[in-house]
Amino acid sequence: MKRRTFVKSAAAGTAVALAAPSVYSQVQGANERVNVALIGCGNRGMAVARLMRNVPNVAFVAACDVYKRNAGTARTWAGQGCEMYADFRRALDRKDIHAVLVGTPDHWHAIPTILACQAGKDVYVEKPLSHNVREGRAMVRAARQNNRVVQLGVQHRSAEHYREAERIVQSGELGRVRFVRVWNYQNIFPNGVGQPADGNQPAGLDWDFYLGPAPQVPFNRNRFLSTFRWFWDYAGGFLTDWGTHRLDSVRQIMHAGPPISVTAVGGRSDVTDNAQTPAVLQVTYEFRDFILSYESNQLNGHGVGGRTAGRRYYRMQGADDRPHGEAFYGTNGTLFSDRLGFEIYPEPAATGRQTMKRREVNGADRTDLHTRNFIECVRSRQRPVADVEIGHESTILPLLGNIAYRTGRKLLWDAEREEFIGDRKASALLGRNARAPWNLV
């Protein structure tokens, strides 16, 4: 198999994909069949694939996974004509594949995306865009240099109620918004994700391939599948998981540019497990026109914000909790939003200020529309609603928050250079020393 390579640019300080685009067949016309390869056939990859296949004339013709059980499940679902691969690069060499869906753990987002762009494929990649900032910038460059459509799976961008929230804030109806709050809550006290001992890997799993660019370690069940997010080698905890969606929505609604500074505090006390990311985390981002507070709490499931009796909230467990959401505090009122809609609470009339009317708007998870937008752009060659540059800029926020937590310092951000000002140790965490032979970025 041919190996596509990257060349490091000393001037830019990041890896840049320099290979010319391969001359593969491209989709022509609004109704022509789009052949897709699924890379990462776990729960989320399969969920998105099912929605993407609902778009007319889309077929999944390759199922790629280092875990044979998952790849086999995906191939059976896709039906006749779908081939199964342990090494995703074999699928990228096929000229009949037009696009790939990357549903791997976070530490495997960059390499398949960049290699797919070099191979002339368009890419839908799950959030967060990348494991670290340097990888994200390399993904943007690969997409641009190879003229590829790359969509990040932040499906809030395709939801009607988030666009309406954006309109309300940008129109000035909510008044001046100088403070925004984002939260993610879930109670996993006291055992957390547990402390399984290192052991033998499941049959059909290539553990070395799963680790890929991450350090070599013995197999541990918590580092695999659903709990990989709590280890720095593969992800960034709640902040890069749920937080990426909500911080992207803040950027959309506020039309926010890059942050100026970031600080963070937290820890993982009171939970007896082997996870690494904080169970309680508070991050403060300073923007030019407003302050953003992000908080996650895995020791309580209630959350924050007002509630309306009988109304459904995203991932609610009881009658009183509101565990996930965003709040935009304006001088005329407050807008609380989540994946299932938003509400507006007027400012008290006693303040003497102009206030808004109480309002409720229902919404839904629109991954269906998000995947449809991607396929439409594969056919039209337009940029998608969550283009790779948007995805990179949104993913930067949770990545910076985690670096602030890990360094314990207030960090000043130089957005143009994509590095911290006067802090080389913090800037070193913007990338990683990947394990060979996967040190391609």
N, C-alpha and C positions, 0 to 999 in steps of 0.2 A: 504493500500500500504506500502511496505517495505521502510524504509528510510535508504539510505546509508550514512554513516557518515565519517567525517574526524577527524584525530587526529593531534593536533599541536605538532610540534617538537621544543622544547625549544632550542635545540642546534643549529638547522638550522635557527631558527627565522622565518620559514615559515610553512604553512600548508602542510602536506604530506598525500597523499592518501595511506592508509595502508590496505584497504580491498583487499582480494585476488580476482583475476579475476573470474567472474562468468563463469561457464562452459556452454556457449551458442554455438549454431551451428556456424561454420565458413565456409566461402566460400572455396571451393576446386576446383582447375582447372581454366584455363584461360578464359573459356567461361560460367561458371556457373552464374546463375542469382544472382545479388546483390540487396537486398531489402534495401531501404533507407528511413529514417524518416527525414522530413523537420521540423526543429525547428526554428520558426520565418519566417512567410509567407508573409512578406512585399515585396516591389519592388525588392530589391537586392536578397533576399532569393529565390524568384520566378525566377529571371533572371538566377541565377546560377543553380537552379534546372532544368530549361529547357535545359541548355547545358549539364548537367550531364546525363539527361535521354536520350540524343542523343547517348551516349555511348551504344553499343549493350548489350542487356540483363540486363538493369538497370531499376528498377521499384521503384516508390515512393509509399509506402504502409501506410504512416502515415503523417498527416499534423497537426502540433502542434503550437498553437498561443493563447495568452491571449486575442486577439481580434477576436471574432467569425467570423466577416466578412472576414478577411484575411484568416483564417483557412478554411472557406467554399469555398472561391475562389480557394485555393490550392487543396482542395479535389476534386472539380469539374474538375479542370485541370488534376489531376492525374488519375481520372477515377475510374472505378469499382475496388474494392479491397483496396481502400485507406480509412483509418479510420481517423476521426478528433478528436483531443484531446485539451482541454484547458490546461491540465497539462502534460508537456512533459515527466514527469517521468513514466506515464502510457505506453508510447511508448517504453521507455527503458526497461521495464519489459517484453517486447515481445521477445521470443526466435527466432522468424523468421526474425528479423531485424538485418542486418549485419553492417550498417553504418548510421551515421547521418550527416546532413548538417545543421550547425548552422549559421543562418542569422539574429540573434537577434540584438538589440542595444548592444553597446560595454560592458555595465555593466552586461550583461547576457551571455557573451562569456565563462567565466571560469566555472561556475557551471554546465551547461549542458555538456560541454566537459569532465570535470573530472568524472561526474557521468556516462557518456557514456563509458568512458574508463573502469571504474570499472564494468560496465555491459557487458563488452566484445565487445563493438562496436568500429569501426573505425570512425574517425571524420574528416570532412572538415569544417573548421571554418573560417568565413570571418575576414578580417583585421579590426582593429589591433587585435593581438592575445588576448589581455587582457585589462582590464580597468586600471590595475596598475601592477607594477613589481612583487610584491609578488604573485599575482594571476597567472602571466605568468610562474613563476618558479614552482608553484604547478601543472600547466597544463603539463609542461614537465615531472615532476616526475610521474604524473598519467599515462602518455603515456608509459613511460619506464617501470614502475613497472607492468603494465598490458599488455605489449607487443602489443601496439596498433599503428596503422598507423594514424598519425595526420598531416594533411596538412593545412597550412595557405593560405588564398586566396590572395596571392600576385602574381598575374598571370604574372607579368613581368618575373618571373623566368622561365616561359615556352615559352617565346617569342624568336624567332630565332634572331631578330635584337639586343636584349640585350645580347645574348650570343656572337654575333659577336663584339659588343662594348667591351665586357669583353676581348675577344681575342686580340683586337687591343691594348687596354691599357696594358694588361699583357705581350704582346709581345715586348713592348717598342717602337712600331711604333709612338705613340703619343709623345714620349719623356718622360721626368720626369714630373709627375703630382703631384704638391704640393698644388693645390687649386681646390676645387670642389664647385659648386654652385647648389642649388636646389630652385625652386620657384613654388608657387601656387597663382594665381591671380583671382579675381572675384569682380566685382563692384556691391555692394548692397547698395550704398549710395542713399538717406539719411535715408531711413526707415528700413534698415536691414531686419530682420525677423518679424518686427512689435512688438506690445505690447498688445497681447490679454489678457483680464482679465481672472482670474481663473473662472471656470464654471463647469457645469455638464459634466461628461464623456459620450462619445458616448454609445449608446445601444450596448450591447454585449462585452464591454471591462471590464476586471478585472483589474482596475487601481492599486490595492494593489499588485497584482501579477506582473504587469508590473514594478512597482517600485522595487520589489524584495529586493536586498541587499542595494539599495539606500535609503536615508532618506524619511520618509513619508511627502508628501506635497500635497496640493490640486491639482486637475487636472488643467493643463494648456496646451492648444493646442500646444504651442511651445516646450513643454517637451515631445512630443509624435511624433512618426513617423519621417518625414524627417528632422525636425529641432532639434531633441534631441541632436545632436552633439555639439551644442553651450552651453551646460550646463555641469559643472564639474562632477555632480553626475553620468552622464551617458557616457561621452566621453571626448574628448580633443580638439575640434575644428578642424580647417584645418590641424593642425600639425599631429594629430593621424589619420585623415581621408585620405586626399590626400598624406600627408607627409609620411605615413608609406610605401606606394608603392615606392616612390622615394628614400627614405632613404635606403630601402631594396636594390634597384637597385645600389645605391652607394656602399653598402657593397659587392654586387655581383661583380661589375665591378672592384672595387679597391682591392678586397680580404681583406677588412678592418677588423681588430680586434676591440676590444672595444675602446670607447673613453677614453681619459685621463681627459678631463675637458669639461664643458659646461657652457655657459653664454647666457642670453637672455634678450631682451628688447622689449616692445610693449605696446599696450593699445587698448581700444575700445572707442575712441572719435569720434565725428561727425556722429555716427549712433544712431538713436533714437529707440532702441528696448530693450527687456528685456533679451537678451543673455548675457552670462558671459565670454566666451572665447575671446581672443584678436582679433580685426579686422586687426591690423597691428602687425606683429611679426617678429623679426630677432633673429635667434639662431646661435651661433658659437660653433662648436664642434672641439676640438683639438684631433687629432689622432697621432699615433706615427710618421707617415710619411707624413701627409698632414693635411690641414685645410679644414673644411666643413662649408659652410655658407648656412643656410636655411632661406628663407623668404616667408611670406605669406602676402597678401594685399587684403583686401575686400573693399577697397576704389578706386580701379583702376583695369581695366581688361586687360591692355596691356601686362604686363609681360616683360621678358627680353630675350636677345639673338638675333642672326641674323635670317634673313628670306630669303627664296627663292620665287620669284614671282610664283604664281600659285600652290604652294605646300600646302597640307593640314597639319595642326597642331592640336594636341589634344585639343578639346573643343574650337577652335577658333570661334570668333563671327564676325570678320570682315576681311578685307584684310591685316591688318598690325599687328594684335596682336599675341602673342605667350604666352598664359597664364600659361602654365604648362611645366615643363621640368627639365632637369639636364644638367649641363655643366662641362666638364672635361678639364681643362686648362693645356696642356702639353707644353714642350719646343719646340716641332715640329708642334703643331697645337692644335685646340680646337674642341672637339666633343660635339655637342649639341644633346640631345636625348629626346624623349617622347614616348608615347604609340604607335604612328603611324610611328616611324622610327627614323633615326638619320642622321646628316650631319657632315662633317668634314670641317673645315675652316683652311687652311694652315697658318702658321706664315708668316708675311711679309718677302719677300726675302731679304729686306734691312737689316734685322737683322744679316745676314751672317750665320745663323744656317741652319741645315738641315730642310726642310719643307716637308709636305705631299701634296698629290694631293687633290684638291677639290673633295668631294665624297658625294653622297646621297644614302641612303638605306631606302626602304619602309618597314613598319612593320604593325602590327595590334594588337588589343586586343586579347590575346590568352587565355581567360578564358576557351574556349573550350578544348584546349590542357591541361590546368591545371586540369580541372575536369577529363579528360581522364587519366592523370597521376595518380590521386588519385585512381580511380577505378582499374587501372592496379596494383597498389600497394596493394589494398585490396585483390586482387587475388593472387599476387606473394609474398606478405609479405615483399617486399623491402621498404626502406624508400623513401618517395616522394621528389620531387625537392625542395619543401618548407617545409621540415620537421619541427616539432614543435620547435626544438632547434634553427633552423635558424630563425623561426618566432619570437621566444622569444627575441633573440638577436637583431633582426631588430626593434621590437616593443619597446624595451628599449630606443632606440634613441629618438623618439618623446615624450615618457613619461618623460625622463630626461629633454628634452627641456622645457616642460611645468612646471616642478618643478623649473627649473632655473628661468623661468619667474615669477612664483608665489612667490618665495622667494626673487627675486631681487638680487641674489648673484652669484658669480662664484662658481661652484661646482666641486670638484675633485671626480672622480669616481673610486671605488675599484671594478673591474669587478669580481674578484674571490669571494668576499664576497657579492657582489651585494648590496652595500650600499655606501653612501657618506663618504668621509674621513673627520673626525672632524666636522661633522654637523648633530647633532641628529635631529634637527627640520626638516631639509630637508629629512633625512632618514625616518622620520615618514610619509612623503607623498608617500613613496614607496608602501604602503598598504592603507587599509581603515578599519574603524570600521563598518562592515556590519550590517545591520538591521536584527534582529532575525525574523523568524527562518532561514534566509538565511546566517547567519554568519558561513559558512561552510569552508571558506578558510582563 
